């Protein structure tokens, strides 16, 4: 039986409509970061053979990096923006995982070049480097609190470093920033924003532990 060209074309369109939907990277900053966070999570899960196993630590921090970067677009970190990204990831997950998410891997790498940077350098100023490390370590520990058992070794190293830094920063913070709480909080937000832009969090923290652990 011959199929008319018009019918064949209609059938092809119908079949293509049933396949995964093509996806594009949103322009809106929160949606863009959330989309890339979901893409990173989907890619990491696809590369993990046992679905019952936690994601590799590097991959987990790579996912967190998008919310961290979105909250660090200005000079100071915005917890509100980072939280908005995390919430939006839940909203977007089903649509992204059911679509053609693979082409977005390279799009996200281009949109967020810091996520690809593995060679990082901490600030040469010791106080600034300590603050960067302390804030990034605290951000990671807080974000992964519910997964403590999965990443106990890495988070334990970060906590050991934090204990080493607490005494030093307790002395140097008032000397450099002043004793006012608002000024100290502002300095901490700026340090976390700087940490986000240095490169992959796992690479930054590796340098931190080597220097201050």
N, C-alpha and C positions, 0 to 999 in steps of 0.2 A: 504494500500500500504506500502510495506517495503522500508525503505531507506537504501541504501548500507552504510557500515561503513565509507568508504572514503568520500561519499557525506555528511554524518552527521558531520564528522570532519571538512570538508570544510565549512559547514554552521556555525558551532560553531566558527570557526576562523573568519568568516565574521562578525558574530554578535559581537564578542569581539572587532573587529577592529572598530566597530561603536560606542563603548562605550567611556567613558572618558579616556584620555591617562594617563598612569602612569607617574609621575613626579619625578625627582631627584633634590637634592640640588646642584647647581653648585659649583665648586671649586674656580672659579675666584671670588675674594673678592667683587667687585662691583656687579656682577651678583648675588652672594649669598645673599648679603644684600638686593638688590632690590627684589629678589624672596621672601624673608621673609617679606619684607614690603608689597608686594602684598598679600601674604597669610594672614598676620595680618589684612589687610583691608578687604579682602574677608570674613574672619571669623567674623569680627566685623559687617560687613553689614548683613551677614546671621543671626546674633543674634539680629538685630534691626528690629522689626516687621514693622514699618512704614518706607518705603524706602525714603519718603520725609523728614524725620527727620534727623538732623545731627547725626553723630556718637557720642557716649559718649566721654567726654573729655579724660578720661583715655585711651580709645581705640585709640583716635586720637594721643595722645602722644606716645602710644605704636608703632604706625606705624612710626612716626617720629624717634623713637629711633634707628631704623636700619640704616638710613642714618647717624645719629649722631655717632653711633658706628663705622661704616665704615670709617668715617672721623677722628676717634679718635684712630685708630690702633697704631699709633706712640705716641710720647710724646706730640705732639701738634695737635690740630684739623686742618684738611684740609678741607676748604670750597669747594675746587674743587672736592674732592672725594665725599663729601656729595651731591653736585649738580649732579655729575655723577650718583649716586644711584637714585636720584629722576627722572632723565631723563630716566634711564633704566627701572624703574618701569612702565612707560607708554608703553615702548616697549614690556614688558613681560606680561602685564596684561591679554590680550586676551587669550594667550596660557595657562596661569596658571588657570584662572577662568573657562576655558573650559576643564581642565584636573582634575585628581584626586589630588586636592590640600590638602585634609584633612590630609593625612599621613605626609605632610610637617610641620604641626603644631608642632609636637614633635621634628622633625629634626631641625627646627629653634630654638626651645627652647634649644636644646643641643648645637647648633652652637653659640648661643648668650646668654649665661647664665645670663648676666646682665639684660636681658629683663624680667627675672623671679624674680628678687630680689626686694622684697618689704620692707625688713628691711634694712634701710640705715643709715649711720652715716656720717655727714658732718665732714670735717677736724676740728681737735680740735683748731688749730691756727685760730684766729678770722679773720685775714686778708685773709688767704687762703679760708676760708669758705665764706666770703663775695664775693670774686672774683668768686668762683664756682657758687654761687647763682646768681650773677649779669649776668654772661655770659650765664648760662643755661636759665634764664628768658628772656634774650634778644633774644636768639636763638629761643625759643618757640614763643615769641611775633612776631618775624619777619616771622617765618614759617606759622603762622596762621593769618597773617594780613588780608588775603582775607575772613577769617571766623570770623572776630571780633564780629559780631552780635551774632553768635552762642555760643560763649564762653566768653561773655562780663564779667561775674562775675569773672571767674578764671583769665582771663588776667588782669582785673582791680586790683585784689589782687597782681599780679606779678608787675604791674606798681607802685602800692603803695610801695611795698618793694623796688623796684629799686630807687624810689625817696629818700627813707631812706638811701640807700647805696651810692648814688651819692656823698653826702657831705662827708661821711666817707672815701670812696675810693679816693676822690679828695685830701684828706690830706695824707692818708696812702700809696697810690701808689708811689708817688715820694720818700717817705721815705724808702720804702722797695725795690722798683725796680729801682728807678732813674727817672729822668725827660725825658729821651730819649723816643721818640715815638716808635721806633723799639723794645726796651726792654719791654715797656709796652704792645705792641701788642703781643709779644712772650709770655708774662706771661698770657695774656688773652686767647690765643689759648691753652696753657697748662692747664689752669683752666677748659676750656670747655671739653677738652679731659678727664680730671679727673672726671668731672661731669657725663659724658656719662657712665663711667665705674662703678660708684657708685651703680647704680640700676635703677629701673623704674623712668623715669623723673617726673611723678606725685608724686611719693614717695619722691624723692629728693626735689622737690619744696615745698612739704608739710612741710618738715623740715626747709627749707629756710624761708618760710613765718612765721612759728612759732618762729623762732630765730630772724629774722630781719624785719618782717612785721610790 
